């Protein structure tokens, strides 16, 4: 909204031309999101605490890890910071922005209902896995089709480290895009198990995709880096910047010992948003590298379940994998920081892949 206001005023006042630059608006969106998180965070936490929107006893984690009493649904703080910031600073005529906002909001509503059932109705299971997947895939198919049928959409798959290997998937790209969006959403959801564990990689992945989105939306930079050029993708960098800012603001309250938890309202929505951005800018496979922590969490659960059903034995002491390290005696803070370090390394490797072809 502010972008359109200042764009209108710039015809008479040249100083307002600065608001047309994406780089300026990325910084403005990031700072706005941080400011909103810092201002809204304390009263929101008090509100959730007063309503007893607190974390129920976790019967699926280590015995020493029950954190009943800490308010959850803190993802509302991130979503508020991000959505308001994007609406203020993004070009609202950009269709990619609305696709991304729609998916994020839809998954946020799903997470909100799931959290409500857990903390208000005291049902630790929340929404059934089947119903959750139906909701996720139903929204993902609309997003995948909206992206695929865009007139300028390049239907060739981008493969990191291989410059000339770009297989054309045709209509098979739609189920692939759906899988990426849903998989990313659930990957973040599984990672959200320790104080600050999920939001750290989210910030790192968002910062990486901020760079990639800006590059994809800039024809000359995209050509120089030999990546897909996507008209209008630069505006997604504003969303990424807002997510970095909102994530940092949330981390202020979520760092150990957490004053609030993200909840499904945050993890499902933010994971889905990252998957959607990856699909739009044609860095679908690179997301698996940058978000390697999320992939590892999902794989650990799959391996654990398959191994137990086939052999009756467990590969890990407990899944997802962060619980495995808890069982081994690692302190919570140590696990979190080491996972962050791994995320930074993966982000650097991903960015290096742009020229290593």
C-alpha positions in Angstrom: 0.0 0.0 0.0 2.8 2.4 0.9 4.6 1.4 -2.3 1.6 2.5 -4.4 1.1 5.7 -2.4 4.7 6.8 -2.8 4.8 5.6 -6.4 1.8 7.9 -7.1 3.5 10.8 -5.2 6.8 10.3 -7.1 5.3 11.9 -10.2 5.3 15.2 -8.4 8.1 14.7 -5.8 11.2 13.0 -7.3 12.5 12.1 -3.8 9.8 9.4 -3.6 11.4 7.6 -6.5 13.5 5.7 -4.0 10.4 3.7 -3.0 10.3 2.2 -6.5 13.6 0.3 -5.9 13.1 -3.3 -4.8 16.3 -3.1 -2.7 15.0 -0.2 -0.7 11.7 -1.9 -0.1 13.4 -5.2 0.9 15.1 -3.3 3.7 12.0 -1.4 4.6 9.9 -4.6 4.8 12.5 -6.3 6.9 12.7 -3.5 9.4 8.9 -3.1 9.5 8.4 -6.8 10.3 11.0 -6.6 13.1 9.3 -3.6 14.5 5.9 -5.2 14.4 7.2 -8.3 16.1 8.9 -6.4 18.9 5.8 -4.2 19.5 3.1 -6.9 19.2 5.1 -9.8 20.8 4.8 -9.0 24.5 1.1 -8.2 24.5 0.4 -11.2 22.3 2.3 -13.5 24.7 0.4 -12.1 27.7 -2.9 -12.6 25.8 -2.1 -16.2 24.9 -1.0 -16.9 28.5 -4.2 -15.3 30.0 -6.4 -17.4 27.7 -4.3 -20.5 28.7 -3.3 -21.1 25.0 -0.4 -23.1 26.3 1.6 -26.0 25.2 0.0 -29.4 26.2 2.1 -32.2 27.6 4.1 -33.7 24.8 3.8 -37.4 25.0 5.8 -38.0 21.8 9.1 -36.4 23.0 11.7 -37.2 25.6 10.5 -37.4 29.1 12.5 -34.4 30.2 11.2 -32.4 27.3 7.6 -31.7 28.5 7.0 -27.9 28.3 3.4 -27.7 29.4 2.4 -24.2 30.3 4.4 -22.2 27.7 2.0 -20.4 25.3 1.9 -21.6 21.8 0.4 -20.2 18.5 3.3 -17.7 18.4 3.4 -18.2 14.7 0.6 -15.7 14.6 3.2 -13.1 15.5 5.3 -14.0 12.5 2.4 -14.2 10.1 1.1 -10.8 11.3 4.6 -9.2 10.9 5.1 -10.7 7.5 1.7 -10.1 6.0 1.4 -6.5 7.1 4.9 -5.7 6.0 4.3 -7.3 2.6 1.0 -5.5 2.1 2.7 -2.2 2.9 5.8 -2.5 0.8 5.2 -5.0 -2.1 3.7 -4.2 -5.5 0.2 -5.5 -5.0 -0.4 -5.8 -8.7 2.1 -8.6 -8.8 0.4 -12.0 -9.2 3.2 -13.9 -7.5 2.7 -11.9 -4.3 -1.0 -12.8 -4.2 -0.4 -16.5 -4.9 2.2 -16.6 -2.1 -0.1 -14.7 0.4 -3.0 -16.9 -0.4 -1.0 -20.1 0.2 0.5 -18.7 3.4 -2.8 -17.6 4.8 -4.5 -20.9 3.8 -1.9 -23.0 5.5 -1.9 -20.6 8.5 -5.7 -21.2 9.0 -5.1 -25.0 8.8 -2.4 -24.6 11.5 -4.6 -22.4 13.6 -7.4 -24.9 13.7 -4.9 -27.7 14.5 -3.4 -25.7 17.3 -6.9 -24.8 18.6 -7.9 -28.4 18.8 -4.7 -29.2 20.7 -4.6 -26.4 23.2 -8.2 -25.5 23.7 -9.9 -28.8 23.2 -6.9 -30.6 24.8 -6.6 -33.0 22.0 -2.9 -33.6 21.5 -3.5 -35.3 18.1 -5.2 -32.2 16.6 -6.5 -32.5 13.1 -6.0 -36.1 11.7 -3.0 -36.6 9.4 -5.3 -37.6 6.5 -7.5 -34.4 6.8 -4.4 -32.3 7.2 -2.9 -33.7 4.0 -6.2 -33.3 2.1 -6.2 -29.6 3.1 -2.6 -29.1 2.2 -2.8 -30.8 -1.2 -6.0 -29.1 -2.1 -4.4 -25.7 -1.6 -1.2 -26.8 -3.2 -2.9 -27.9 -6.4 -4.4 -24.5 -7.0 -1.0 -22.9 -6.4 0.8 -25.4 -8.7 -1.8 -24.8 -11.5 -1.7 -21.0 -11.1 2.1 -21.1 -11.5 2.2 -23.7 -14.2 -0.3 -22.1 -16.5 1.2 -18.6 -16.2 2.0 -17.6 -19.9 5.6 -16.9 -19.2 6.3 -20.0 -17.1 9.3 -22.0 -18.2 8.3 -25.7 -17.9 11.9 -27.0 -17.7 13.3 -28.2 -14.4 16.4 -26.5 -13.0 19.0 -28.9 -11.7 21.8 -27.4 -9.4 25.4 -27.9 -10.6 24.3 -28.8 -14.1 24.1 -26.0 -16.6 22.6 -27.7 -19.6 20.6 -30.4 -17.9 17.0 -29.0 -17.7 14.5 -31.8 -18.3 11.0 -30.8 -19.4 8.4 -32.4 -17.2 5.3 -31.2 -18.9 2.1 -31.7 -16.8 4.1 -33.8 -14.4 5.5 -30.5 -13.0 2.2 -29.9 -11.3 2.4 -32.9 -8.9 6.1 -32.1 -8.4 5.2 -28.6 -7.3 2.5 -29.8 -5.0 4.9 -32.3 -3.4 7.5 -29.5 -2.8 5.0 -27.2 -1.2 3.4 -29.8 1.0 6.7 -31.4 1.8 8.3 -28.1 2.8 5.3 -27.3 5.0 5.5 -30.6 6.9 9.3 -30.5 7.0 9.2 -27.2 9.0 6.4 -28.6 11.1 8.5 -31.6 12.2 11.5 -29.4 12.9 9.6 -27.2 15.3 10.4 -29.2 18.4 13.0 -27.3 20.4 13.3 -23.6 21.4 14.5 -21.7 18.4 15.2 -24.8 16.3 12.8 -24.2 13.4 12.9 -20.4 13.2 16.7 -20.3 12.8 16.8 -22.4 9.5 13.6 -20.5 8.4 15.5 -17.2 8.7 18.6 -18.7 6.9 16.5 -20.2 4.1 14.5 -17.0 3.7 17.7 -14.9 3.5 19.1 -17.3 0.8 15.8 -17.1 -1.2 15.8 -13.4 -0.9 19.0 -13.3 -2.9 17.7 -15.9 -5.4 14.4 -14.2 -5.9 16.0 -10.8 -6.5 18.4 -12.5 -9.0 15.6 -14.3 -10.8 13.6 -11.1 -11.1 16.5 -9.2 -12.6 17.0 -10.3 -16.2 20.7 -9.3 -16.5 21.7 -10.9 -13.2 19.7 -14.1 -14.0 21.4 -14.3 -17.4 24.9 -13.8 -15.8 24.2 -16.5 -13.2 22.6 -18.8 -15.8 19.4 -19.2 -13.8 15.8 -19.0 -14.8 14.6 -15.4 -15.3 11.1 -15.0 -13.9 9.3 -11.7 -14.6 8.1 -10.2 -11.3 9.9 -12.6 -9.1 11.9 -9.7 -7.5 8.9 -8.8 -5.5 9.2 -12.1 -3.7 12.4 -10.8 -2.2 10.3 -8.4 -0.2 8.3 -11.3 1.3 11.6 -13.0 2.1 12.9 -9.9 3.7 9.7 -9.6 5.8 10.1 -13.2 6.8 13.7 -12.7 7.9 12.6 -9.7 9.9 9.5 -11.4 11.4 11.6 -14.4 12.2 14.2 -12.4 14.0 11.5 -10.7 16.0 10.0 -14.0 16.9 13.3 -15.5 17.8 13.7 -12.8 20.4 10.9 -14.4 22.3 11.4 -18.0 21.2 15.1 -18.4 22.1 15.9 -20.7 25.1 14.1 -20.7 27.4 11.2 -19.9 25.1 8.5 -17.5 26.2 6.3 -18.7 23.3 6.2 -21.5 20.8 5.5 -21.2 17.1 2.8 -23.8 16.8 1.4 -25.3 13.6 -0.1 -21.9 12.7 3.5 -20.8 12.0 5.3 -23.9 10.9 2.8 -25.1 8.4 2.4 -21.6 6.8 6.0 -20.7 6.7 7.1 -24.0 5.3 4.5 -23.8 2.6 5.5 -20.3 1.8 9.2 -21.3 1.3 8.1 -24.2 -0.9 5.9 -21.8 -3.0 8.8 -19.3 -3.5 11.1 -22.1 -4.6 8.6 -23.3 -7.2 8.0 -19.8 -8.5 11.6 -18.9 -9.0 12.4 -22.4 -10.4 14.8 -23.4 -7.6 12.8 -26.4 -6.5 15.7 -28.8 -6.0 17.9 -26.2 -4.5 15.3 -25.8 -1.7 16.1 -29.4 -0.6 19.8 -28.4 -0.3 19.2 -25.0 1.5 16.6 -26.6 3.7 18.6 -29.7 4.4 17.7 -29.6 8.1 14.0 -29.9 7.2 14.7 -32.7 4.8 16.7 -34.6 7.4 13.9 -34.3 9.9 11.4 -35.7 7.5 13.7 -38.5 6.3 14.4 -39.5 9.9 10.7 -40.0 10.6 10.3 -42.0 7.3 13.3 -44.2 8.0 12.2 -44.8 11.6 8.7 -45.9 10.6 9.8 -48.1 7.7 12.5 -49.7 9.7 10.2 -50.5 12.6 7.5 -51.9 10.4 9.9 -54.1 8.4 12.3 -55.2 11.0 10.8 -54.3 14.3 13.9 -52.2 15.1 14.4 -48.5 15.3 17.3 -46.7 13.6 17.2 -43.7 15.8 16.6 -43.5 19.6 13.6 -41.3 18.7 12.4 -39.4 15.7 12.4 -36.7 14.4 16.2 -36.6 14.5 16.6 -33.7 17.0 14.9 -36.0 19.6 17.5 -38.6 18.8 20.3 -36.2 19.9 18.3 -35.3 23.0 18.2 -39.0 23.9 22.0 -39.2 23.4 22.4 -36.5 26.1 23.0 -33.4 24.0 21.8 -30.2 25.7 19.0 -28.5 23.9 20.9 -25.3 23.1 23.8 -27.4 21.6 21.4 -29.2 19.2 19.8 -25.9 18.1 23.0 -24.0 17.5 24.6 -26.9 15.7 21.6 -27.3 13.4 21.8 -23.5 12.7 25.5 -23.9 11.8 24.6 -26.7 9.4 21.9 -24.5 7.8 24.4 -21.7 7.2 26.8 -24.1 5.6 24.1 -25.5 3.3 23.0 -22.0 2.3 26.6 -21.1 1.3 26.9 -24.4 -0.7 23.6 -23.6 -2.4 24.6 -20.0 -3.3 28.0 -21.4 -4.6 26.1 -23.7 -6.9 25.0 -20.7 -9.0 28.4 -20.5 -10.6 29.6 -24.1 -10.1 28.1 -25.5 -13.3 
